[in-house]
Amino acid sequence: MLALAILYLAKVTIAAVLAKVGRPGASLDDSYIHFQYARAIAEGHPWRYQAGEPLTSGGTSLLWPTLLAPFYAVGFRGDLIMWPAWGLSFAALFGLAHESRILTSKLTSNLLGWGAAALTLSFGGFLWCAASGMEVVPFAWSMARCIRRASEWQEEPDARTRKACVELIALAWVAALFRPEGAAVAIFAAVALFLWPRMGHGPSRGLSLLAIFAVAFTPLVLWITTGQARSATTIVKLLVGNPYYQGAELSRAVTANVRTLVSVLLNGEVWSAEFIPAGGSAIALMSLPTVAYAGYRKNAGFRATGVLLLAALMTAPCFYLSFLWNRLRYLWPFATGWLIALCCFAWLVGELGALLHEKIRSVEGIVCGVFVGLFASKLPGVIEDAAQSASGIHRQHVALGEWAREHLEPGARIGVNDTGAIAYFSDRKTFDVVGLTTLSEARHWVAGPASRFEHYERLYRQAPERLPDYFIVYPEWMAIEPVLGESIHEETVLDSTILGGRTKRVHRARYDLLGSGAAPWTSVGKIIDEVDVADLESEAAHNYVLPPARDSEEHVMHETEHGLPIVDGGRINRIREAFVFRGKGNAMVSRVHAKAATRLRVRVDTREVLVHTLASDGFVEIVTPLDDQTETRNVEIVAEGFAFSAYHHWLVDRH
């Protein structure tokens, strides 16, 4: 019965995509990142997004491209790679429904076990993600099966066989390799092996270390191959480690995300309205304690703990800068725990009814059936959206990739802000401005457009061959107009909300303005040292004090001074600048800007040197005399009145 239901859902969904697109297509550009990494594995250069490029860590999943690589190798290339992606995803959806049934049956009843399977198939988040070509549903299956097998290991001493031990360790690895959050499930399996060893059949406590090692494997491999234990995806998306979210600001951001999850998304509003019935937040939250109660009543506390762990993992994306992208795909792998909780809620309603009369116990099936009906009512819209999203991706991202293959020279390098389909279909090397698939770009993307502009200046001086020849980007996302030259092609899609913008353009890259702000126009003599604000390397070398800077407080300013264009990146809304100069010089030149009148107090080694009154429509360079006998100077500039923008500071010798 489950198999027939899956086959029907797969047939209807894939047919809708084929009808909209005219060929197999993914409903997310990120799917093509996995396909590109699968291609790299099949071509013999794993971890390199393109042959000959540096090792990268841009894939959300290590395992998913590895599973797809053999299919690519035997001929499922181009659009055809969608068929094995669909096949594995819908097979995993079948497995997930099966695991949900078994997990739930022991906590509630056999009827509600089948109800959990029905809820799994009725939940549009799983169906949409299965259609997308992403790893979401296989990842969800791996976690559910690992929790189920670990629970059976604890509950049934006779089930603690060598085969079961091997499977449990393998499942821990599979979950951890699918996505980083799978580490929590791997630890759950390790706890089962450690606390309930195979008595009389050889110890299993030592084998729990094999499950634990699955947690450390991915960071270890990343560190060995790329020099950093965190993946580029983590650097770009995680709030922890983001320079603009520290201390109280980090707590506020995470709290706001949790509030959005609970009061908006679980309530079926805005971003989740496509998948979740409206007004369901209260029932969803009330259902969680019923899992614990069911575990207590059924003597299945460890199983209940696993289900609650799975549900709790939905809060993990709350530590992302945003989890609202991509139809909430970061949340849905953990929806299984919440669906099982709804079944436990239905079971408790039946238990309470049975206190009045045993026949009333059957109301549990009615309550669960209502839940299934509410979720299933969303499926037609989900299927339509999956197809429409695939169409939008095809008409913009895929179309631009194919245009690039036909019109750009074979050796061209393309700068992209969506690095999937354009790289996969263009057969051209890419420069990922976001940094997911291009080494060392992630932290500059996180810092902001001014830091990227300053970074491109360094690359232009030191390794110009790394910079792209063309950009295929949303200009508003790129936010560095001075490097975007002539627009030579574009694709506009007006009817797809999955895209990052309506119009994505192909620009020739221009770099003639890079370095135009490297020196002051003020005649000051020899430059001894410089702090290039927003240049991360320059800031680090001069102990630049970033706080209290916030995300989006970076700016690339384009002005004309003395008849010459000057472009410089800087930080806006500054109330304090603090840094260290090294070298002997007798003056400081600061390039600043203020939209309203403000006073800048300059202190050197805690001694106030000068006070400037500042108000301008554009760049201003102010000169502060200094004592030229000191080798190292601690400089502080404090604003009184309105905040100002800082772009550059030079230590100069005016002799």
Secondary structure, DSSP 4 states (H G I P E B T S, - for coil): -HHHHHHHHHHHHHHHHHHHHSS---SSHHHHHHHHHHHHHHHT-TTBSSTTSPB----S-SHHHHHHHHHHHTT--GGGGHHHHHHHHHHHHHHHHHHHHHHHHHHS-HHHHHHHHHHHHH-HHHHHHHHHTSSHHHHHHHHHHHHHHHHHHHH-GGG--HHHHHHHHHHHHHHHHH-TTHHHHHHHHHHHHHHS--TTS---TTTHHHHHHHHHHHHHHHHHHHS-SS-HHHHHHBSTT-TT--THHHHHHHHHHHHHIIIIITTT-GGGTTTS-TT-HHHHHHHHHHHHHHHHHTT-HHHHHHHHHHHHGGGGGGGBS---SGGGTTTGGGHHHHHHHHHHHHHHHHHHHHTT-GGGGGHHHHHHHHHHHHHHTTHHHHHHHHHHHHHHHIIIIIHHHHHHHHHS-TT-EEEESS-SHHHHHH-SEEEESSSSSSTT-HHHHHH-HHHHHHHHHHHHHH-GGGS-SEEEE-HHHH--GGGEEEEEEEEE-SS-TTSS-SEEEEEEE--TTTTTTSS-SS---EEEEEEETT-HHHHHHTT---TT--TT-EEEEEEEETTEEEEEEEEEEESEEEEEEES--SEEEEEEE-SS-EEEEEEETTEEEEEEEE--SS-EEEEEE--TT-SEEEEEEEEEES-EEEEEEEEEE--
